[in-house]
Amino acid sequence: MGYLLRRLFFTIALCASVHAAAHPTDGDTAKYVTTRLAVTGAVEHALNLNVADLRQLPAQKLGELPLVRQGGAKAGQLENLKGVRLRDLLEQAVVVSRDHNDVKKMVVIATASDGYKVVFSWSELFNSPVGEGVLVYFEKDGQPLGDDEGRIAMVSSKDIRSGPRHVKWLQSIEVKKIAE
């Protein structure tokens, strides 16, 4: 059963990253700007947060982060970010775990307003260094984010290839149990 679960998670992650390989490049980014973040799914307390709400949570800062694409090419750099850990938001929402092992079967899907999606496992966020570096951010260089990223964005700073899990225009976080 463990093999099937790992294979299922890998397939979901691969499909999500292939489905949304890049954000739109048509230049009209204003139509994607999000001002609220919903945390839903297998949680006890669904959250609907704006930037002011996020500012009330324990802040994290990130200095410099090179963005590296899936193929290894450099895609610029993010600098001086301020936000909150995704893990802290999930702890506030309280992930539903009726059985001791339920969390091991959970994925967290981050979705942007343009349809871009990325996937994390619960274990990755809570039992590995990756969880320390997944930042839902709302400020860059001491200023609110511009239309090119939306008011709320996310990045996984501990990933070797950080570009694929950089989510501009972050709109929702869904917690989902993928196996029984």
BAVEX-794432 format. One record per atom (N, C-alpha, C): x, y, z; residue number from 1. Coordinates in Angstrom, 1 decimal. Atoms other than C-alpha are relative to their C-alpha. Layout:
N
+--------+--------+--------+------+
:      x :      y :      z : resi :
+--------+--------+--------+------+
:      X :      Y :      Z :  NUM :
...
+--------+--------+--------+------+
***
This chain:
180
+--------+--------+--------+------+
:      x :      y :      z : resi :
+--------+--------+--------+------+
:    0.8 :   -1.2 :    0.0 :    1 :
:    0.0 :    0.0 :    0.0 :    1 :
:    0.9 :    1.3 :    0.0 :    1 :
:   -0.9 :   -1.2 :    0.0 :    2 :
:    2.9 :    2.4 :    0.7 :    2 :
:    0.5 :    0.3 :   -1.3 :    2 :
:   -0.5 :   -0.2 :    1.4 :    3 :
:    4.2 :    1.9 :   -2.8 :    3 :
:   -1.1 :    0.8 :   -0.8 :    3 :
:    1.1 :   -0.6 :    0.8 :    4 :
:    0.8 :    2.8 :   -4.3 :    4 :
:   -0.2 :    1.5 :    0.4 :    4 :
:    0.2 :   -1.3 :   -0.5 :    5 :
:    0.5 :    5.9 :   -2.1 :    5 :
:    1.1 :    0.9 :   -0.5 :    5 :
:   -1.1 :   -0.7 :    0.5 :    6 :
:    3.9 :    7.1 :   -3.1 :    6 :
:   -0.1 :    0.3 :   -1.5 :    6 :
:    0.2 :   -0.1 :    1.5 :    7 :
:    3.2 :    6.5 :   -6.8 :    7 :
:   -1.2 :    1.0 :   -0.3 :    7 :
:    1.2 :   -0.9 :    0.2 :    8 :
:   -0.2 :    8.3 :   -6.5 :    8 :
:    0.5 :    1.5 :    0.3 :    8 :
:   -0.5 :   -1.4 :   -0.3 :    9 :
:    1.5 :   11.4 :   -4.8 :    9 :
:    0.9 :    0.5 :   -1.1 :    9 :
:   -0.9 :   -0.4 :    1.1 :   10 :
:    4.2 :   11.4 :   -7.5 :   10 :
:   -0.8 :    0.4 :   -1.2 :   10 :
:    0.8 :   -0.3 :    1.2 :   11 :
:    1.6 :   11.3 :  -10.3 :   11 :
:   -0.7 :    1.3 :    0.2 :   11 :
:    0.7 :   -1.2 :   -0.3 :   12 :
:   -0.4 :   14.1 :   -8.7 :   12 :
:    1.0 :    1.2 :   -0.1 :   12 :
:   -1.0 :   -1.1 :    0.0 :   13 :
:    2.7 :   16.3 :   -8.2 :   13 :
:    0.5 :    0.2 :   -1.5 :   13 :
:   -0.5 :   -0.1 :    1.4 :   14 :
:    3.9 :   15.6 :  -11.8 :   14 :
:   -1.1 :    0.7 :   -0.8 :   14 :
:    1.1 :   -0.6 :    0.8 :   15 :
:    0.5 :   16.4 :  -13.3 :   15 :
:   -0.2 :    1.5 :    0.4 :   15 :
:    0.2 :   -1.4 :   -0.4 :   16 :
:    0.2 :   19.6 :  -11.3 :   16 :
:    1.1 :    0.9 :   -0.5 :   16 :
:   -1.1 :   -0.8 :    0.5 :   17 :
:    3.6 :   20.8 :  -12.3 :   17 :
:    0.0 :    0.1 :   -1.6 :   17 :
:    0.1 :    0.0 :    1.5 :   18 :
:    3.1 :   19.8 :  -16.0 :   18 :
:   -1.2 :    0.9 :   -0.4 :   18 :
:    1.2 :   -0.8 :    0.4 :   19 :
:   -0.4 :   21.3 :  -16.1 :   19 :
:    0.3 :    1.5 :    0.0 :   19 :
:   -0.2 :   -1.5 :   -0.1 :   20 :
:    0.8 :   24.7 :  -15.0 :   20 :
:    1.5 :    0.3 :    0.0 :   20 :
:   -1.4 :   -0.1 :    0.2 :   21 :
:    4.3 :   25.0 :  -16.3 :   21 :
:    0.5 :    1.4 :    0.2 :   21 :
:   -0.4 :   -1.4 :   -0.2 :   22 :
:    4.3 :   28.8 :  -16.2 :   22 :
:   -1.2 :    0.9 :    0.1 :   22 :
:    1.1 :   -1.0 :   -0.2 :   23 :
:    2.3 :   31.8 :  -15.3 :   23 :
:   -0.2 :    0.7 :   -1.4 :   23 :
:    0.2 :   -0.6 :    1.3 :   24 :
:    0.8 :   33.8 :  -18.2 :   24 :
:    1.0 :    1.1 :   -0.3 :   24 :
:   -1.0 :   -1.0 :    0.4 :   25 :
:    3.0 :   36.1 :  -20.2 :   25 :
:   -0.7 :    1.1 :   -0.9 :   25 :
:    0.7 :   -0.9 :    0.9 :   26 :
:    0.3 :   38.2 :  -22.0 :   26 :
:    0.2 :    1.5 :    0.4 :   26 :
:   -0.2 :   -1.4 :   -0.4 :   27 :
:    1.3 :   41.3 :  -20.0 :   27 :
:   -1.1 :    0.6 :    0.9 :   27 :
:    1.1 :   -0.5 :   -0.8 :   28 :
:   -2.1 :   41.9 :  -18.4 :   28 :
:   -0.1 :   -0.7 :    1.3 :   28 :
:    0.0 :    0.7 :   -1.3 :   29 :
:   -1.3 :   40.8 :  -14.9 :   29 :
:   -1.0 :    0.5 :    1.0 :   29 :
:    1.0 :   -0.6 :   -0.9 :   30 :
:   -3.8 :   43.1 :  -13.2 :   30 :
:   -1.2 :   -0.9 :    0.2 :   30 :
:    1.2 :    0.8 :   -0.1 :   31 :
:   -6.6 :   40.7 :  -13.9 :   31 :
:    0.2 :   -1.2 :    0.9 :   31 :
:   -0.3 :    1.1 :   -0.9 :   32 :
:   -4.9 :   38.0 :  -11.8 :   32 :
:    0.2 :    0.4 :    1.5 :   32 :
:   -0.3 :   -0.5 :   -1.3 :   33 :
:   -4.3 :   40.1 :   -8.7 :   33 :
:   -1.0 :   -0.5 :    1.0 :   33 :
:    0.9 :    0.5 :   -1.0 :   34 :
:   -5.7 :   38.4 :   -5.6 :   34 :
:    0.3 :    0.8 :    1.3 :   34 :
:   -0.1 :   -0.8 :   -1.2 :   35 :
:   -6.4 :   40.2 :   -2.3 :   35 :
:   -0.3 :   -0.8 :    1.2 :   35 :
:    0.4 :    0.9 :   -1.1 :   36 :
:   -7.6 :   37.2 :   -0.2 :   36 :
:    0.6 :   -1.4 :   -0.3 :   36 :
:   -0.5 :    1.3 :    0.1 :   37 :
:   -6.3 :   33.8 :    0.5 :   37 :
:   -1.0 :   -0.9 :    0.8 :   37 :
:    0.9 :    0.9 :   -0.6 :   38 :
:   -8.7 :   30.9 :    1.3 :   38 :
:    0.8 :   -1.3 :    0.4 :   38 :
:   -0.6 :    1.2 :   -0.4 :   39 :
:   -7.5 :   27.9 :    3.3 :   39 :
:   -1.2 :   -1.0 :    0.3 :   39 :
:    1.2 :    0.8 :    0.0 :   40 :
:  -10.1 :   25.1 :    2.8 :   40 :
:    0.4 :   -1.5 :   -0.1 :   40 :
:   -0.1 :    1.5 :    0.2 :   41 :
:  -10.6 :   21.3 :    2.5 :   41 :
:   -0.1 :   -0.7 :    1.3 :   41 :
:    0.0 :    0.8 :   -1.2 :   42 :
:   -9.7 :   18.9 :    5.3 :   42 :
:    0.6 :    0.8 :    1.2 :   42 :
:   -0.4 :   -0.9 :   -1.2 :   43 :
:   -9.4 :   21.6 :    8.0 :   43 :
:   -1.2 :    0.2 :    0.9 :   43 :
:    1.1 :   -0.3 :   -0.9 :   44 :
:  -11.5 :   22.3 :   11.1 :   44 :
:   -0.5 :    1.4 :   -0.1 :   44 :
:    0.3 :   -1.4 :    0.1 :   45 :
:  -11.4 :   26.0 :   10.6 :   45 :
:    0.4 :    0.6 :   -1.4 :   45 :
:   -0.3 :   -0.6 :    1.3 :   46 :
:  -11.6 :   27.3 :    7.0 :   46 :
:    0.4 :    1.5 :    0.3 :   46 :
:   -0.5 :   -1.4 :   -0.2 :   47 :
:   -9.7 :   30.6 :    6.7 :   47 :
:   -0.2 :    0.8 :   -1.3 :   47 :
:    0.1 :   -0.9 :    1.2 :   48 :
:  -10.3 :   33.5 :    4.4 :   48 :
:    0.7 :    1.3 :    0.5 :   48 :
:   -0.9 :   -1.0 :   -0.6 :   49 :
:   -7.5 :   36.0 :    5.0 :   49 :
:    0.4 :    1.0 :   -1.1 :   49 :
:   -0.5 :   -1.0 :    0.8 :   50 :
:   -6.5 :   39.3 :    3.5 :   50 :
:    1.4 :    0.3 :    0.5 :   50 :
:   -1.4 :   -0.3 :   -0.4 :   51 :
:   -3.0 :   40.9 :    3.8 :   51 :
:    0.0 :    0.5 :    1.4 :   51 :
:    0.1 :   -0.5 :   -1.4 :   52 :
:   -4.0 :   42.7 :    7.0 :   52 :
:    0.0 :   -1.1 :    1.0 :   52 :
:    0.1 :    1.1 :   -0.8 :   53 :
:   -4.9 :   39.4 :    8.5 :   53 :
:    1.3 :   -0.8 :    0.1 :   53 :
:   -1.3 :    0.7 :    0.0 :   54 :
:   -1.6 :   37.8 :    7.4 :   54 :
:    1.0 :    0.8 :    0.8 :   54 :
:   -1.0 :   -0.8 :   -0.8 :   55 :
:    0.3 :   40.7 :    9.0 :   55 :
:   -0.1 :   -0.2 :    1.5 :   55 :
:    0.2 :    0.3 :   -1.5 :   56 :
:   -1.2 :   39.7 :   12.4 :   56 :
:    0.7 :   -1.3 :    0.4 :   56 :
:   -0.6 :    1.3 :   -0.4 :   57 :
:    0.5 :   36.3 :   12.3 :   57 :
:    1.6 :    0.2 :    0.1 :   57 :
:   -1.5 :   -0.1 :   -0.1 :   58 :
:    4.2 :   35.7 :   13.2 :   58 :
:    0.7 :    0.1 :   -1.3 :   58 :
:   -0.6 :   -0.3 :    1.3 :   59 :
:    6.2 :   37.2 :   10.4 :   59 :
:    1.3 :   -0.7 :   -0.1 :   59 :
:   -1.3 :    0.6 :    0.4 :   60 :
:    9.1 :   35.5 :    8.6 :   60 :
:    0.6 :    0.8 :   -1.1 :   60 :
:   -0.7 :   -0.8 :    1.0 :   61 :
:   11.7 :   37.2 :    6.5 :   61 :
:    0.9 :   -0.9 :   -0.8 :   61 :
:   -0.9 :    0.8 :    0.9 :   62 :
:   13.6 :   35.8 :    3.5 :   62 :
:    0.9 :    1.0 :   -0.7 :   62 :
:   -0.9 :   -1.0 :    0.7 :   63 :
:   16.7 :   37.6 :    2.2 :   63 :
:    0.1 :   -0.2 :   -1.5 :   63 :
:   -0.2 :    0.3 :    1.4 :   64 :
:   17.8 :   36.3 :   -1.2 :   64 :
:   -0.3 :   -1.4 :   -0.3 :   64 :
:    0.4 :    1.3 :    0.5 :   65 :
:   16.4 :   33.4 :   -3.1 :   65 :
:    0.1 :    0.0 :   -1.5 :   65 :
:    0.0 :    0.2 :    1.5 :   66 :
:   17.6 :   32.5 :   -6.6 :   66 :
:   -1.1 :   -0.9 :   -0.5 :   66 :
:    1.1 :    0.8 :    0.6 :   67 :
:   14.7 :   31.3 :   -8.7 :   67 :
:    0.7 :   -0.9 :   -1.1 :   67 :
:   -0.5 :    1.0 :    1.0 :   68 :
:   15.7 :   28.1 :  -10.7 :   68 :
:   -1.1 :   -0.7 :   -0.6 :   68 :
:    1.0 :    0.7 :    0.7 :   69 :
:   13.5 :   26.6 :  -13.3 :   69 :
:    0.1 :   -1.5 :    0.1 :   69 :
:    0.0 :    1.5 :   -0.1 :   70 :
:   12.5 :   23.0 :  -13.5 :   70 :
:    1.2 :   -0.6 :   -0.7 :   70 :
:   -1.1 :    0.5 :    0.7 :   71 :
:   15.2 :   22.4 :  -16.1 :   71 :
:    1.3 :    0.4 :    0.5 :   71 :
:   -1.3 :   -0.5 :   -0.6 :   72 :
:   17.9 :   24.1 :  -14.0 :   72 :
:    0.4 :    1.4 :   -0.4 :   72 :
:   -0.4 :   -1.3 :    0.4 :   73 :
:   18.0 :   27.4 :  -15.8 :   73 :
:   -0.4 :    1.1 :    1.1 :   73 :
:    0.3 :   -1.1 :   -0.9 :   74 :
:   18.2 :   30.6 :  -13.7 :   74 :
:   -1.1 :    0.8 :   -0.5 :   74 :
:    1.2 :   -0.8 :    0.4 :   75 :
:   15.0 :   32.7 :  -13.7 :   75 :
:   -0.1 :    1.2 :    0.9 :   75 :
:    0.0 :   -1.2 :   -0.8 :   76 :
:   16.0 :   35.7 :  -11.6 :   76 :
:    0.2 :   -0.3 :    1.5 :   76 :
:   -0.2 :    0.1 :   -1.4 :   77 :
:   16.0 :   36.2 :   -7.9 :   77 :
:   -1.1 :    0.8 :    0.8 :   77 :
:    0.9 :   -0.7 :   -0.9 :   78 :
:   13.6 :   37.1 :   -5.1 :   78 :
:    0.8 :    0.5 :    1.1 :   78 :
:   -0.8 :   -0.6 :   -1.1 :   79 :
:   14.9 :   39.4 :   -2.4 :   79 :
:   -1.0 :    0.7 :    1.0 :   79 :
:    0.6 :   -0.7 :   -1.1 :   80 :
:   13.7 :   40.8 :    1.0 :   80 :
:   -1.5 :   -0.2 :    0.0 :   80 :
:    1.4 :    0.3 :   -0.1 :   81 :
:   10.4 :   39.0 :    1.3 :   81 :
:   -0.4 :    0.0 :    1.5 :   81 :
:    0.6 :    0.1 :   -1.4 :   82 :
:    8.1 :   39.2 :    4.4 :   82 :
:   -1.3 :   -0.7 :   -0.2 :   82 :
:    1.3 :    0.7 :    0.1 :   83 :
:    5.3 :   36.8 :    5.0 :   83 :
:   -0.1 :   -1.0 :    1.2 :   83 :
:    0.2 :    1.0 :   -1.1 :   84 :
:    4.2 :   33.8 :    7.1 :   84 :
:    0.2 :   -1.4 :   -0.6 :   84 :
:   -0.2 :    1.4 :    0.5 :   85 :
:    5.0 :   30.1 :    6.9 :   85 :
:   -1.3 :   -0.6 :   -0.3 :   85 :
:    1.2 :    0.7 :    0.4 :   86 :
:    2.4 :   28.0 :    5.1 :   86 :
:   -0.3 :   -1.0 :    1.2 :   86 :
:    0.2 :    1.0 :   -1.1 :   87 :
:    2.8 :   25.5 :    8.0 :   87 :
:   -0.8 :    0.8 :    1.2 :   87 :
:    0.7 :   -0.8 :   -1.1 :   88 :
:    1.6 :   28.3 :   10.5 :   88 :
:   -1.4 :    0.2 :   -0.4 :   88 :
:    1.4 :   -0.2 :    0.4 :   89 :
:   -1.5 :   28.9 :    8.4 :   89 :
:   -0.8 :   -1.4 :    0.2 :   89 :
:    0.6 :    1.3 :   -0.2 :   90 :
:   -2.2 :   25.1 :    8.4 :   90 :
:   -0.3 :   -0.3 :    1.4 :   90 :
:    0.2 :    0.3 :   -1.4 :   91 :
:   -1.8 :   24.9 :   12.1 :   91 :
:   -1.1 :    0.9 :    0.6 :   91 :
:    1.1 :   -0.8 :   -0.4 :   92 :
:   -4.2 :   27.8 :   12.5 :   92 :
:   -1.4 :   -0.6 :   -0.5 :   92 :
:    1.2 :    0.6 :    0.5 :   93 :
:   -6.8 :   26.1 :   10.3 :   93 :
:   -0.3 :   -1.4 :    0.6 :   93 :
:    0.0 :    1.3 :   -0.7 :   94 :
:   -6.1 :   22.7 :   12.1 :   94 :
:   -0.4 :   -1.1 :   -1.1 :   94 :
:    0.3 :    1.1 :    0.9 :   95 :
:   -5.8 :   19.8 :    9.6 :   95 :
:   -0.7 :   -1.1 :    0.7 :   95 :
:    0.8 :    1.0 :   -0.6 :   96 :
:   -8.4 :   17.2 :   10.2 :   96 :
:    0.7 :   -1.4 :   -0.1 :   96 :
:   -0.7 :    1.3 :    0.0 :   97 :
:   -6.9 :   13.9 :   11.2 :   97 :
:   -0.8 :   -0.9 :    1.0 :   97 :
:    0.9 :    0.8 :   -0.9 :   98 :
:   -9.5 :   11.4 :   12.5 :   98 :
:    0.8 :   -1.3 :    0.4 :   98 :
:   -0.9 :    1.2 :   -0.3 :   99 :
:   -6.9 :    8.5 :   12.4 :   99 :
:    1.4 :    0.5 :    0.1 :   99 :
:   -1.4 :   -0.4 :   -0.2 :  100 :
:   -3.3 :    8.8 :   13.6 :  100 :
:    0.8 :    0.1 :   -1.3 :  100 :
:   -0.7 :    0.1 :    1.2 :  101 :
:   -2.1 :    8.0 :   10.1 :  101 :
:   -0.6 :    0.9 :   -1.1 :  101 :
:    0.6 :   -0.8 :    1.1 :  102 :
:   -4.4 :   10.3 :    8.1 :  102 :
:    0.9 :    1.1 :   -0.5 :  102 :
:   -0.8 :   -1.1 :    0.5 :  103 :
:   -1.9 :   13.2 :    7.9 :  103 :
:    1.0 :   -0.5 :   -1.1 :  103 :
:   -1.0 :    0.6 :    1.0 :  104 :
:    0.5 :   10.8 :    6.0 :  104 :
:   -0.6 :   -0.1 :   -1.4 :  104 :
:    0.7 :    0.2 :    1.2 :  105 :
:   -2.1 :   10.6 :    3.3 :  105 :
:   -0.6 :    1.4 :   -0.6 :  105 :
:    0.5 :   -1.3 :    0.4 :  106 :
:   -2.7 :   14.4 :    2.9 :  106 :
:    1.0 :    0.7 :   -0.9 :  106 :
:   -0.7 :   -0.9 :    0.9 :  107 :
:   -1.6 :   16.8 :    0.2 :  107 :
:   -0.5 :    1.4 :    0.2 :  107 :
:    0.4 :   -1.4 :   -0.1 :  108 :
:   -1.7 :   20.6 :    0.3 :  108 :
:    0.2 :    0.6 :   -1.4 :  108 :
:    0.0 :   -0.5 :    1.4 :  109 :
:   -2.6 :   22.2 :   -3.1 :  109 :
:   -0.1 :    1.5 :    0.1 :  109 :
:    0.0 :   -1.5 :    0.1 :  110 :
:   -1.7 :   25.9 :   -3.6 :  110 :
:   -0.4 :    0.3 :   -1.4 :  110 :
:    0.5 :   -0.4 :    1.4 :  111 :
:   -3.6 :   27.5 :   -6.5 :  111 :
:    0.0 :    1.5 :   -0.1 :  111 :
:    0.0 :   -1.4 :    0.4 :  112 :
:   -3.1 :   30.8 :   -8.2 :  112 :
:   -1.3 :    0.4 :   -0.8 :  112 :
:    1.2 :   -0.4 :    0.7 :  113 :
:   -5.9 :   32.9 :   -9.8 :  113 :
:    0.1 :   -0.3 :   -1.5 :  113 :
:   -0.1 :    0.3 :    1.4 :  114 :
:   -4.5 :   32.0 :  -13.2 :  114 :
:    0.0 :   -1.5 :   -0.3 :  114 :
:    0.1 :    1.4 :    0.1 :  115 :
:   -4.9 :   28.3 :  -12.5 :  115 :
:    1.3 :   -0.8 :    0.3 :  115 :
:   -1.2 :    0.7 :   -0.4 :  116 :
:   -1.3 :   27.5 :  -11.6 :  116 :
:   -0.1 :   -0.7 :    1.3 :  116 :
:    0.1 :    0.8 :   -1.2 :  117 :
:   -1.1 :   24.8 :   -9.0 :  117 :
:    1.3 :   -0.7 :    0.4 :  117 :
:   -1.1 :    0.7 :   -0.5 :  118 :
:    1.6 :   23.3 :   -6.8 :  118 :
:   -0.4 :   -0.9 :    1.1 :  118 :
:    0.4 :    0.9 :   -1.0 :  119 :
:    1.5 :   20.4 :   -4.4 :  119 :
:    1.1 :   -0.3 :    1.0 :  119 :
:   -0.9 :    0.4 :   -1.1 :  120 :
:    3.1 :   19.6 :   -1.1 :  120 :
:   -0.6 :   -1.1 :    0.8 :  120 :
:    0.5 :    1.0 :   -0.9 :  121 :
:    2.7 :   16.6 :    1.1 :  121 :
:    0.0 :    0.5 :    1.4 :  121 :
:    0.0 :   -0.4 :   -1.4 :  122 :
:    1.8 :   17.0 :    4.8 :  122 :
:    1.4 :   -0.3 :    0.6 :  122 :
:   -1.3 :    0.4 :   -0.6 :  123 :
:    5.0 :   15.1 :    5.7 :  123 :
:    1.1 :    1.0 :   -0.4 :  123 :
:   -1.0 :   -1.0 :    0.5 :  124 :
:    7.1 :   17.5 :    3.5 :  124 :
:   -0.1 :    1.3 :    0.8 :  124 :
:    0.1 :   -1.2 :   -0.7 :  125 :
:    5.7 :   20.5 :    5.3 :  125 :
:    0.3 :    0.0 :    1.5 :  125 :
:   -0.1 :    0.1 :   -1.5 :  126 :
:    5.8 :   19.2 :    8.9 :  126 :
:    1.1 :   -0.9 :    0.5 :  126 :
:   -1.1 :    0.9 :   -0.4 :  127 :
:    8.6 :   16.6 :    8.9 :  127 :
:    1.3 :    0.1 :   -0.8 :  127 :
:   -1.2 :   -0.2 :    0.8 :  128 :
:   11.3 :   18.0 :    6.6 :  128 :
:    0.4 :    1.5 :    0.0 :  128 :
:   -0.4 :   -1.4 :    0.1 :  129 :
:   13.3 :   21.2 :    6.2 :  129 :
:   -0.8 :    0.8 :   -1.0 :  129 :
:    0.8 :   -0.7 :    1.0 :  130 :
:   11.1 :   22.1 :    3.3 :  130 :
:   -1.1 :    0.9 :    0.7 :  130 :
:    1.1 :   -0.7 :   -0.7 :  131 :
:    8.3 :   23.1 :    5.7 :  131 :
:    0.5 :    1.4 :    0.6 :  131 :
:   -0.6 :   -1.3 :   -0.6 :  132 :
:   10.6 :   25.8 :    7.3 :  132 :
:    0.0 :    1.1 :   -1.1 :  132 :
:   -0.3 :   -1.0 :    1.1 :  133 :
:   11.0 :   27.5 :    3.9 :  133 :
:   -1.2 :    0.3 :   -0.9 :  133 :
:    1.1 :   -0.3 :    0.9 :  134 :
:    7.5 :   27.6 :    2.4 :  134 :
:   -0.7 :    1.2 :    0.6 :  134 :
:    0.4 :   -1.4 :   -0.5 :  135 :
:    6.6 :   31.3 :    2.7 :  135 :
:   -1.2 :    0.5 :   -0.8 :  135 :
:    1.1 :   -0.8 :    0.7 :  136 :
:    3.2 :   32.9 :    1.9 :  136 :
:    0.4 :    1.4 :    0.3 :  136 :
:   -0.5 :   -1.3 :   -0.3 :  137 :
:    4.5 :   36.4 :    1.4 :  137 :
:   -0.9 :    1.1 :   -0.6 :  137 :
:    0.8 :   -1.1 :    0.4 :  138 :
:    2.9 :   39.8 :    1.0 :  138 :
:    0.8 :    1.3 :   -0.1 :  138 :
:   -0.8 :   -1.2 :    0.1 :  139 :
:    5.8 :   42.2 :    1.0 :  139 :
:    1.3 :   -0.3 :   -0.6 :  139 :
:   -1.4 :    0.1 :    0.6 :  140 :
:    9.0 :   42.7 :   -1.0 :  140 :
:    0.7 :    1.3 :    0.1 :  140 :
:   -0.7 :   -1.3 :   -0.1 :  141 :
:   11.6 :   45.3 :   -0.2 :  141 :
:   -0.8 :    1.0 :    0.8 :  141 :
:    0.8 :   -0.9 :   -0.9 :  142 :
:    9.3 :   46.8 :    2.5 :  142 :
:   -1.2 :    0.5 :   -0.6 :  142 :
:    1.2 :   -0.5 :    0.8 :  143 :
:    6.5 :   47.4 :   -0.1 :  143 :
:   -1.0 :   -1.1 :   -0.2 :  143 :
:    0.9 :    1.0 :    0.4 :  144 :
:    3.3 :   45.6 :   -0.9 :  144 :
:    0.4 :   -0.6 :   -1.3 :  144 :
:   -0.4 :    0.6 :    1.3 :  145 :
:    3.6 :   43.2 :   -3.8 :  145 :
:   -0.8 :    0.7 :   -1.1 :  145 :
:    0.6 :   -0.6 :    1.1 :  146 :
:    2.8 :   44.6 :   -7.2 :  146 :
:   -0.9 :   -0.9 :   -0.8 :  146 :
:    0.9 :    0.8 :    0.8 :  147 :
:    0.4 :   43.4 :   -9.9 :  147 :
:    0.7 :   -1.2 :   -0.6 :  147 :
:   -0.7 :    1.2 :    0.6 :  148 :
:    3.1 :   41.1 :  -11.3 :  148 :
:    0.1 :   -1.2 :    0.9 :  148 :
:    0.1 :    1.2 :   -0.9 :  149 :
:    2.8 :   38.9 :   -8.2 :  149 :
:   -1.3 :   -0.1 :    0.7 :  149 :
:    1.2 :   -0.1 :   -0.8 :  150 :
:   -0.5 :   39.9 :   -6.7 :  150 :
:    0.3 :    0.5 :    1.3 :  150 :
:   -0.3 :   -0.5 :   -1.3 :  151 :
:   -0.9 :   41.0 :   -3.2 :  151 :
:    0.5 :   -1.1 :    0.9 :  151 :
:   -0.4 :    1.1 :   -0.8 :  152 :
:   -0.3 :   37.5 :   -1.9 :  152 :
:    0.7 :   -1.0 :   -0.9 :  152 :
:   -0.7 :    1.0 :    0.8 :  153 :
:    2.3 :   35.0 :   -3.3 :  153 :
:    0.6 :   -1.1 :    0.9 :  153 :
:   -0.6 :    1.0 :   -0.8 :  154 :
:    4.1 :   31.9 :   -2.2 :  154 :
:    1.3 :   -0.6 :   -0.7 :  154 :
:   -1.2 :    0.6 :    0.5 :  155 :
:    7.6 :   30.3 :   -2.6 :  155 :
:    0.5 :   -1.0 :    0.9 :  155 :
:   -0.6 :    1.0 :   -0.8 :  156 :
:    9.3 :   27.2 :   -1.4 :  156 :
:    1.5 :    0.2 :   -0.1 :  156 :
:   -1.4 :   -0.4 :    0.0 :  157 :
:   12.7 :   28.5 :   -0.5 :  157 :
:    1.0 :   -1.1 :    0.2 :  157 :
:   -1.0 :    1.1 :   -0.2 :  158 :
:   14.3 :   25.2 :    0.4 :  158 :
:    0.1 :   -1.0 :   -1.2 :  158 :
:   -0.1 :    0.8 :    1.2 :  159 :
:   13.7 :   23.6 :   -3.0 :  159 :
:    1.2 :    0.3 :   -0.7 :  159 :
:   -1.2 :   -0.2 :    0.8 :  160 :
:   16.8 :   23.1 :   -5.1 :  160 :
:   -0.4 :    0.8 :   -1.3 :  160 :
:    0.6 :   -0.8 :    1.2 :  161 :
:   14.7 :   24.3 :   -8.1 :  161 :
:   -1.2 :    0.7 :    0.5 :  161 :
:    1.0 :   -0.8 :   -0.7 :  162 :
:   12.6 :   27.0 :   -6.5 :  162 :
:   -1.1 :    0.5 :   -0.9 :  162 :
:    0.9 :   -0.6 :    0.9 :  163 :
:   10.9 :   28.3 :   -9.6 :  163 :
:   -1.4 :   -0.8 :   -0.1 :  163 :
:    1.2 :    0.7 :    0.1 :  164 :
:    8.3 :   25.5 :  -10.0 :  164 :
:   -1.0 :    0.2 :    1.1 :  164 :
:    0.9 :   -0.2 :   -1.1 :  165 :
:    6.8 :   26.1 :   -6.6 :  165 :
:    0.0 :    1.5 :    0.5 :  165 :
:    0.2 :   -1.4 :   -0.2 :  166 :
:    6.8 :   29.9 :   -6.8 :  166 :
:   -1.4 :    0.3 :   -0.6 :  166 :
:    1.4 :   -0.2 :    0.4 :  167 :
:    3.1 :   30.8 :   -6.9 :  167 :
:   -0.3 :    1.5 :    0.1 :  167 :
:    0.5 :   -1.4 :    0.1 :  168 :
:    2.2 :   34.4 :   -8.0 :  168 :
:   -1.5 :   -0.1 :    0.1 :  168 :
:    1.5 :   -0.2 :   -0.1 :  169 :
:   -1.4 :   35.6 :   -7.4 :  169 :
:   -0.6 :   -1.2 :    0.8 :  169 :
:    0.6 :    1.1 :   -0.9 :  170 :
:   -2.0 :   33.0 :   -4.6 :  170 :
:   -1.4 :    0.3 :    0.4 :  170 :
:    1.5 :   -0.2 :   -0.3 :  171 :
:   -5.7 :   32.5 :   -4.2 :  171 :
:   -0.5 :   -1.0 :    1.0 :  171 :
:    0.5 :    1.0 :   -1.0 :  172 :
:   -6.2 :   29.2 :   -2.2 :  172 :
:    1.0 :   -1.0 :    0.3 :  172 :
:   -0.7 :    1.1 :   -0.5 :  173 :
:   -4.7 :   26.5 :   -0.2 :  173 :
:   -1.0 :   -1.0 :    0.4 :  173 :
:    1.0 :    1.1 :   -0.3 :  174 :
:   -6.6 :   23.2 :   -0.1 :  174 :
:    0.7 :   -1.2 :    0.5 :  174 :
:   -0.5 :    1.2 :   -0.6 :  175 :
:   -5.9 :   20.3 :    2.2 :  175 :
:   -0.9 :   -1.1 :   -0.5 :  175 :
:    0.8 :    1.1 :    0.5 :  176 :
:   -6.9 :   17.0 :    0.7 :  176 :
:    0.6 :   -1.3 :    0.3 :  176 :
:   -0.5 :    1.4 :   -0.3 :  177 :
:   -6.7 :   13.4 :    1.8 :  177 :
:   -0.1 :   -0.8 :   -1.3 :  177 :
:    0.0 :    0.6 :    1.3 :  178 :
:   -5.7 :   11.4 :   -1.3 :  178 :
:   -0.1 :   -1.6 :    0.0 :  178 :
:    0.1 :    1.4 :   -0.1 :  179 :
:   -5.9 :    7.8 :    0.0 :  179 :
:   -0.7 :   -0.4 :    1.3 :  179 :
:    0.7 :    0.5 :   -1.3 :  180 :
:   -7.9 :    5.8 :    2.6 :  180 :
:    0.9 :   -0.9 :    0.8 :  180 :
+--------+--------+--------+------+
***
